[in-house]
Every structure is written in C-alpha cells, then in structure tokens.
Amino acid sequence: MNTSALEIRPLEQSEIPLLDAHLDPERLAGRHHQRFTQQRDGRLTYLIAWLDGVPVGHTMVRWTGATDAFIAQRIANCAHIEDLFVMPRYRSQGIGTQILNRAERIAAKRGFTLIGLAVGTDNPRARALYERRRYADTGIGTFQIGGTYQDIQGKKRHWRETCQYLTKPLTATPYQPQSPTQP
C-alpha cells in the first residue's frame, strides 16, 4: 500500500462524523467529539492520519501529562501520547511511525523536552516500535490502567491493561503560540 499521500494533522470539528464511521466505532463511539472538545480547550492535540481522505489512525498528545495518577505522580513536565491507533489493515506500513514523528515535533515546538507513553506488557509489536523510536523504560515498574466505555450497541464494557511507561528526550524548539487546532 502506498502511504505517500498520508497526511497527519489535528482533527477539525467537521471531520468528527468520518472518524465515528471509520476509526474503531465499537470502542470510540462518540469519543471523537470529546477529544475534539479537549483539543479546542488546549488540553491536547488530537492527531488524525488521513490516507486518500479516509482516517486510518490517530493519537492524542496531552499537554498536561498523563491522566493516570500513578504516572502523573512520577513523571512531570512530560507531553503524554495516548491511544496511538492504526487500523489493522494499515499496520506495519510506517503510519504509526509517522504519527509518532508528528507528535514528537509538535511537543518539541511547544517546548517539551520529554515525551512519554504507556505500552501494554502484552503488546510486543507496539513496544518494538517505541524502542526503535528510542523510547526507553522509565524503571517505575508495571501499573494498571483501565476504564469503562459504552459500545456502539449501548452496552457498557470494561477494559484493563498492565503497562509500563516509556519516555523519550526531545530537542526543544522555541515555542510559538498557535491556535489549539493548529500545532
């Protein structure tokens, strides 16, 4: 698959219905709007990977750090990548790497010198990607994350994952204020 036409940029409000239809609708039904609202409020940037006008992946970069208390108490002044996802049929084609590149660039532009993310202990493919990108284990050990969501049929679902936290130093560039949707 040719990914040369891949575009990675912050979500625009008018694009929310496309995300609801294409990107993990079972798990994320209705959550794209919540993420856009947080982006509009300046708490995060919701990056979407577009291939020929179709959303194929996403991640959030939280400017306030990790939302998990265990991590937030141990890692400060760190941009936090959350929910990096590439549609299964587009995996292993460099899209995840390009999303990470973009997330790291915008974090550095905002003056962050450290970026981090949680990776499931049962996800060796993701961990291998992060390690190739020079993310390293913080040494704080494993921790649990989890929550509930309502699936597309309205059924309440629970999830739990055992993770480790990885960080990567960034070379900061001077911060230039921009609108919340245009990092």
C-alpha contacts under 8 A as a table, 3 or more apart, distances in Angstrom:
res1	aa1	res2	aa2	distance
1	M	93	Q	7.59
2	N	5	A	7.39
3	T	6	L	5.25
3	T	51	L	6.97
3	T	93	Q	7.49
3	T	95	I	7.64
5	A	51	L	6.06
5	A	52	D	6.58
6	L	49	A	6.67
6	L	50	W	5.64
6	L	51	L	4.77
6	L	52	D	7.26
6	L	95	I	7.97
7	E	49	A	5.69
7	E	50	W	5.08
7	E	51	L	6.54
8	I	47	L	6.34
8	I	48	I	5.48
8	I	49	A	4.36
8	I	50	W	6.17
8	I	98	Q	7.87
8	I	99	I	6.68
8	I	102	R	7.23
9	R	47	L	5.20
9	R	48	I	5.57
9	R	49	A	6.78
10	P	45	T	6.23
10	P	46	Y	5.30
10	P	47	L	4.39
10	P	48	I	5.97
10	P	181	T	5.77
10	P	182	Q	6.58
10	P	183	P	7.63
11	L	15	E	6.74
11	L	16	I	7.60
11	L	36	F	6.75
11	L	46	Y	5.86
11	L	47	L	6.11
11	L	48	I	6.02
11	L	181	T	7.10
12	E	15	E	5.50
12	E	16	I	7.23
12	E	36	F	7.57
12	E	181	T	7.20
13	Q	16	I	5.68
13	Q	33	H	7.72
13	Q	36	F	6.79
14	S	17	P	7.26
15	E	18	L	5.44
15	E	19	L	6.64
16	I	19	L	5.16
16	I	20	D	6.19
16	I	32	H	6.22
16	I	33	H	6.39
17	P	20	D	4.96
17	P	21	A	6.23
18	L	21	A	5.16
18	L	22	H	6.09
18	L	54	V	7.65
18	L	55	P	7.28
19	L	22	H	5.17
19	L	23	L	5.17
19	L	25	P	7.97
19	L	32	H	6.96
19	L	55	P	6.41
20	D	23	L	6.18
20	D	24	D	7.67
20	D	25	P	5.68
20	D	28	L	7.38
20	D	29	A	5.99
20	D	30	G	6.76
20	D	32	H	6.93
21	A	25	P	6.22
22	H	25	P	6.59
22	H	54	V	7.71
22	H	55	P	6.63
22	H	56	V	7.68
23	L	28	L	7.57
23	L	55	P	6.75
23	L	56	V	6.80
23	L	57	G	7.13
23	L	87	M	7.17
24	D	27	R	5.70
24	D	28	L	5.81
24	D	29	A	7.68
24	D	87	M	7.78
25	P	28	L	5.15
25	P	29	A	4.91
25	P	152	I	6.70
26	E	29	A	6.14
26	E	151	D	5.26
26	E	152	I	5.13
27	R	149	Y	7.11
27	R	150	Q	7.46
27	R	151	D	5.67
27	R	152	I	7.34
28	L	31	R	5.19
28	L	32	H	6.92
28	L	151	D	7.59
29	A	32	H	7.41
29	A	150	Q	7.71
29	A	151	D	6.68
29	A	152	I	5.95
30	G	33	H	6.01
30	G	34	Q	7.24
31	R	34	Q	5.02
31	R	35	R	6.22
32	H	35	R	5.05
32	H	36	F	6.10
33	H	36	F	4.99
33	H	37	T	6.20
34	Q	37	T	5.10
34	Q	38	Q	6.40
35	R	38	Q	5.10
35	R	39	Q	6.18
35	R	46	Y	6.68
36	F	39	Q	4.90
36	F	40	R	6.08
36	F	46	Y	6.80
37	T	40	R	5.01
37	T	41	D	6.18
38	Q	41	D	4.99
38	Q	42	G	6.33
38	Q	43	R	5.40
38	Q	44	L	6.05
38	Q	45	T	7.99
39	Q	42	G	5.09
39	Q	43	R	5.72
39	Q	44	L	4.78
39	Q	45	T	5.10
39	Q	46	Y	6.34
39	Q	180	P	6.11
39	Q	181	T	6.57
40	R	43	R	7.74
40	R	180	P	5.51
40	R	181	T	6.41
41	D	44	L	7.91
41	D	180	P	7.04
42	G	45	T	7.45
42	G	63	W	7.88
42	G	180	P	5.22
43	R	62	R	6.10
43	R	63	W	5.64
43	R	64	T	6.45
44	L	60	M	6.44
44	L	61	V	5.33
44	L	62	R	4.26
44	L	63	W	5.39
44	L	64	T	7.72
45	T	60	M	5.67
45	T	61	V	5.25
45	T	62	R	6.70
45	T	63	W	7.96
45	T	180	P	7.21
45	T	181	T	6.93
45	T	183	P	7.51
46	Y	58	H	7.17
46	Y	59	T	6.00
46	Y	60	M	4.49
46	Y	61	V	6.55
47	L	58	H	5.44
47	L	59	T	5.39
47	L	60	M	6.05
47	L	61	V	7.77
47	L	99	I	7.54
47	L	103	A	7.67
48	I	55	P	6.56
48	I	56	V	7.64
48	I	57	G	5.88
48	I	58	H	4.40
48	I	59	T	6.80
49	A	55	P	5.69
49	A	56	V	5.62
49	A	57	G	4.88
49	A	58	H	5.79
49	A	95	I	7.64
49	A	99	I	6.99
50	W	53	G	5.61
50	W	54	V	5.26
50	W	55	P	4.43
50	W	56	V	5.80
50	W	57	G	7.32
51	L	54	V	5.27
51	L	55	P	6.38
51	L	56	V	6.53
56	V	86	V	5.91
56	V	87	M	5.50
56	V	90	Y	7.14
57	G	84	L	7.54
57	G	85	F	5.26
57	G	86	V	4.10
57	G	87	M	5.95
57	G	95	I	7.63
57	G	96	G	7.73
58	H	83	D	7.45
58	H	84	L	5.78
58	H	85	F	5.40
58	H	86	V	6.67
58	H	99	I	7.31
59	T	81	I	6.81
59	T	82	E	5.97
59	T	83	D	5.28
59	T	84	L	4.31
59	T	85	F	6.39
59	T	99	I	7.34
60	M	80	H	7.98
60	M	81	I	5.69
60	M	82	E	5.15
60	M	83	D	6.42
60	M	84	L	7.20
61	V	79	A	6.54
61	V	80	H	5.49
61	V	81	I	4.60
61	V	82	E	6.34
61	V	103	A	6.53
61	V	107	A	7.83
62	R	65	G	5.60
62	R	66	A	7.05
62	R	79	A	5.86
62	R	80	H	5.01
62	R	81	I	6.36
62	R	82	E	7.38
63	W	78	C	7.77
63	W	79	A	5.26
63	W	80	H	6.78
64	T	77	N	7.95
64	T	78	C	7.82
64	T	79	A	6.87
64	T	80	H	7.67
65	G	72	A	6.68
65	G	76	A	7.16
65	G	77	N	6.92
65	G	78	C	5.55
65	G	79	A	5.22
65	G	80	H	4.95
66	A	69	A	7.58
66	A	71	I	6.28
66	A	72	A	5.45
66	A	79	A	7.76
66	A	80	H	5.47
67	T	71	I	7.74
67	T	72	A	6.61
68	D	71	I	5.59
68	D	72	A	6.06
68	D	145	I	7.31
69	A	72	A	4.92
69	A	73	Q	5.97
70	F	73	Q	5.64
70	F	74	R	6.77
70	F	143	F	7.48
71	I	74	R	5.19
71	I	75	I	5.82
71	I	165	Y	7.69
72	A	75	I	5.48
72	A	76	A	6.49
73	Q	76	A	7.32
74	R	140	I	8.00
75	I	78	C	6.70
77	N	112	F	7.20
77	N	114	L	7.21
78	C	112	F	6.60
78	C	113	T	7.33
78	C	114	L	5.00
78	C	115	I	5.14
78	C	116	G	6.48
79	A	107	A	6.42
79	A	112	F	6.55
79	A	114	L	6.44
79	A	115	I	4.65
79	A	116	G	6.32
80	H	115	I	5.76
80	H	116	G	5.00
80	H	117	L	5.73
81	I	84	L	7.24
81	I	103	A	7.60
81	I	115	I	7.25
81	I	116	G	6.07
81	I	117	L	5.06
81	I	118	A	7.95
82	E	117	L	6.39
82	E	118	A	7.49
84	L	96	G	7.46
85	F	96	G	7.44
86	V	90	Y	6.45
86	V	91	R	6.04
86	V	95	I	7.13
86	V	96	G	6.47
87	M	90	Y	5.52
87	M	91	R	6.56
88	P	91	R	5.36
90	Y	93	Q	6.25
90	Y	95	I	7.40
91	R	94	G	7.37
91	R	95	I	6.99
91	R	96	G	7.48
92	S	95	I	7.45
92	S	96	G	7.94
93	Q	96	G	7.94
94	G	97	T	5.15
94	G	98	Q	6.24
95	I	98	Q	5.06
95	I	99	I	6.18
96	G	99	I	5.08
96	G	100	L	6.21
97	T	100	L	5.10
97	T	101	N	6.14
97	T	129	L	7.51
97	T	133	R	7.91
98	Q	101	N	4.93
98	Q	102	R	6.28
99	I	102	R	5.23
99	I	103	A	6.22
100	L	103	A	5.00
100	L	104	E	6.05
101	N	104	E	5.25
101	N	105	R	6.19
102	R	105	R	5.12
102	R	106	I	6.27
103	A	106	I	5.41
103	A	107	A	6.17
104	E	107	A	5.11
104	E	108	A	6.13
104	E	115	I	7.17
104	E	170	L	7.29
105	R	108	A	5.19
105	R	109	K	6.18
106	I	109	K	4.96
106	I	110	R	6.31
106	I	183	P	5.99
107	A	110	R	5.14
107	A	111	G	6.61
107	A	112	F	5.51
107	A	113	T	7.98
107	A	115	I	7.37
108	A	111	G	5.05
108	A	112	F	5.05
108	A	113	T	6.44
108	A	170	L	6.15
108	A	171	T	6.20
108	A	172	A	4.45
108	A	173	T	5.62
109	K	112	F	7.39
109	K	172	A	6.36
109	K	173	T	5.01
109	K	174	P	6.09
109	K	175	Y	5.25
109	K	176	Q	7.12
110	R	172	A	7.65
110	R	173	T	7.34
110	R	174	P	7.15
110	R	175	Y	4.73
110	R	176	Q	7.12
110	R	177	P	7.98
111	G	172	A	5.04
111	G	173	T	5.92
111	G	174	P	6.12
111	G	175	Y	5.48
112	F	115	I	7.25
112	F	170	L	6.93
112	F	172	A	5.89
113	T	169	P	5.63
113	T	170	L	4.52
113	T	171	T	5.91
113	T	172	A	5.43
114	L	167	T	6.70
114	L	168	K	5.70
114	L	169	P	4.51
114	L	170	L	5.34
115	I	167	T	5.53
115	I	168	K	5.39
115	I	169	P	6.51
115	I	170	L	6.99
116	G	135	Y	7.73
116	G	165	Y	6.98
116	G	166	L	5.50
116	G	167	T	4.04
116	G	168	K	6.24
117	L	165	Y	5.75
117	L	166	L	5.51
117	L	167	T	6.50
118	A	163	C	5.88
118	A	164	Q	5.60
118	A	165	Y	4.46
118	A	166	L	6.24
119	V	123	N	7.05
119	V	126	A	7.09
119	V	127	R	6.42
119	V	163	C	5.17
119	V	164	Q	5.57
119	V	165	Y	6.40
119	V	166	L	7.41
120	G	123	N	5.25
120	G	127	R	7.96
120	G	161	E	6.23
120	G	162	T	5.59
120	G	163	C	4.20
120	G	164	Q	6.55
121	T	124	P	7.12
121	T	162	T	5.92
121	T	163	C	5.24
121	T	164	Q	6.64
122	D	162	T	7.78
123	N	126	A	5.62
123	N	127	R	6.40
124	P	127	R	4.96
124	P	128	A	5.98
125	R	128	A	5.17
125	R	129	L	6.39
126	A	129	L	5.12
126	A	130	Y	6.33
127	R	130	Y	5.09
127	R	131	E	6.08
128	A	131	E	5.12
128	A	132	R	6.12
129	L	132	R	5.18
129	L	133	R	6.35
130	Y	133	R	4.94
130	Y	134	R	6.40
130	Y	135	Y	5.28
130	Y	136	A	7.93
131	E	134	R	4.86
131	E	135	Y	4.98
131	E	136	A	6.40
132	R	135	Y	7.42
134	R	168	K	6.31
135	Y	166	L	5.58
135	Y	167	T	5.11
135	Y	168	K	4.64
136	A	166	L	4.96
136	A	167	T	5.50
136	A	168	K	6.46
137	D	140	I	7.95
137	D	164	Q	7.01
137	D	165	Y	5.97
137	D	166	L	4.42
137	D	167	T	6.65
138	T	141	G	7.79
138	T	164	Q	7.99
138	T	165	Y	6.02
138	T	166	L	5.58
138	T	167	T	6.54
139	G	165	Y	7.96
140	I	164	Q	7.71
140	I	165	Y	7.44
141	G	164	Q	6.18
141	G	165	Y	7.82
142	T	162	T	6.45
142	T	163	C	5.39
142	T	164	Q	4.86
142	T	165	Y	7.73
143	F	162	T	5.64
143	F	163	C	5.45
143	F	164	Q	6.52
144	Q	160	R	6.79
144	Q	161	E	5.61
144	Q	162	T	4.58
144	Q	163	C	6.13
145	I	160	R	5.68
145	I	161	E	5.37
145	I	162	T	6.51
145	I	163	C	7.27
146	G	158	H	7.41
146	G	159	W	5.21
146	G	160	R	4.01
146	G	161	E	6.06
147	G	158	H	5.78
147	G	159	W	5.55
147	G	160	R	6.62
148	T	156	K	6.72
148	T	157	R	5.41
148	T	158	H	4.35
148	T	159	W	6.22
149	Y	156	K	5.71
149	Y	157	R	5.30
149	Y	158	H	6.57
150	Q	153	Q	7.75
150	Q	154	G	5.37
150	Q	155	K	5.37
150	Q	156	K	4.43
150	Q	157	R	5.92
151	D	154	G	5.20
151	D	155	K	5.38
151	D	156	K	6.38
151	D	157	R	6.73
152	I	155	K	7.42
178	Q	182	Q	6.18
178	Q	183	P	6.15
179	S	182	Q	5.31
179	S	183	P	7.00
180	P	183	P	6.62
